[in-house]
Amino acid sequence: MGALAGLAPLLAVVELGRTLLAPGPADHGHVRTVVAVGAAGLLVRLLFTAASSGVGHLLDTRVQLALRRRLAAGLGRVPIGWLARRRSGELAKLVGEDVSAVHPFIAHTPGEMVSAFVVPVVSLVYLFTVDWRLTLITLVPVLLAVALVPLMMTPTRLREQKEFDAAMGRISASVVEFVQGIAVVKAFGGADRAHREFRSAVDDFTRSFYAMVRGLSGVAAGMQVALSPPFVLLAVLTGGAYRITGGGLAPADLLPFLLLGLGLTAPVAALGHGFDDLQAARRAVGRIRDVLAEPALPEPARPVAPQGHRVELRDVRFGYEAGREVLRGVDLVLEPGTVTAVVGPSGSGKSTLVQLLPRFFDPDHGSVLLGGVDLREVGSGELYRRVSFVFQDVRLLRASIADNIALAVPHADPDAVVRAAKLANIHDRILELPRGYDAVIGEDARLSGGEAQRISIARALLADAPVLVLDEATAFADPQTEAAVREALMDTRGERTTLVIAHRMETIADADTVVMLRDGEIAERGTPAELLAADGEFAAFWRLHTGATEGDGTR
């Protein structure tokens, strides 16, 4: 309705021209009627296009909200290991920029598409009634522009646009990682290398951007020239002059072609921009669809409750990529009330092994059992009530300290929260904050890496799950704090089954069983004393680390 009403002022001008150029005195009543119709058409256009825009933007906000909710739900169902292998900038771009890319397509493109079809069709019907030959001449610029559209959709152009999107994702991820790691980078003198990585991402983006622009610039320039007012006027005036001099057209009848001819090109030009938005939205929705299609962690149709908390790994094999196994035939039993320490060189599969227990991944072969039940037969809710984990890479929510500690037990008693914080040796530091346990992370609570780890340890202690997985959980702690936390874990372990990745000799010495990994296989296992007496790989590992710590003066 708005597009149709927008033609009324143009047609009113045409009718005024014909009336005023006609021989004899002008009909003032007719002139006033024409002016009133044109003004009314303009008012109707404003009202209806405003309503259309409002409805489009309202629908856009609902769609974006729905997409972000679906993404949040989908990301909450995929294996945690899948998330851990994705760069934070990549996911931030997906939830932020890619979802926002649907805005023009929903809020603006429908109106532009309607105008691009309705206005030319109605205008052409009117112009054909005036002179069909000059109408065909007026269409020449539009047909030239439309003929160039397929050149924007060639496989080469689509590949360049895909490479541009990928480069945009890399630069977004690079910015996030650079900002998050700037303190560490500066502390260890790696600013030049970090800047080089950032500049490399920028250079890749620049190259892909130039490639895309070079491919599209000729086509875009041709379309802009074809739809430009000077070119349209040149075509109309040339054809009009030929028709008028030949006696086939009255001079006053050239006026509608001059006005509506320009009106024909504006919607088509807008359609060109809408086409760009459509392509961008299509690519963004494709990436969103890929994430939503990521298979969720399978839930058992009939969950089985574990009987106890004995953990067993039977011939476990796992690889992140086909044909490249990280774990190769691991057999291991973790008895209740024991601490099992996993040691080994970097890349031996330690982190992968401990991530199987909270079911970040499912093994490609073999099984992981809890209380005699395969983890794939245990519901995720039941699993995370029985297994808690603390990893080196700590993530705290933008919430109060108390809420972060009580994350697994939302309705925990405040005294229990304080008791867990004391066991984790973080209580005194919390009291130093302006609002104590009510201080919000990121607002009035700025914690160091070690302090954040102690918050996560307090969280695990409060959860009091019968199985605890620790992956370098005290990596950032000072020796006194590490000793206090280790003592707290030992004092509260009771019948708890504990699996820990350890490099510090104190942690290893406190373990009931030590498992030495090498290339994804168990090279040795036994008590620390048994393995030292065997004088094998673990003994060499022990001597290497005790010698290093003694040389550093830490022992």
Disulfide bonds with the S-S distance in Angstrom:
none
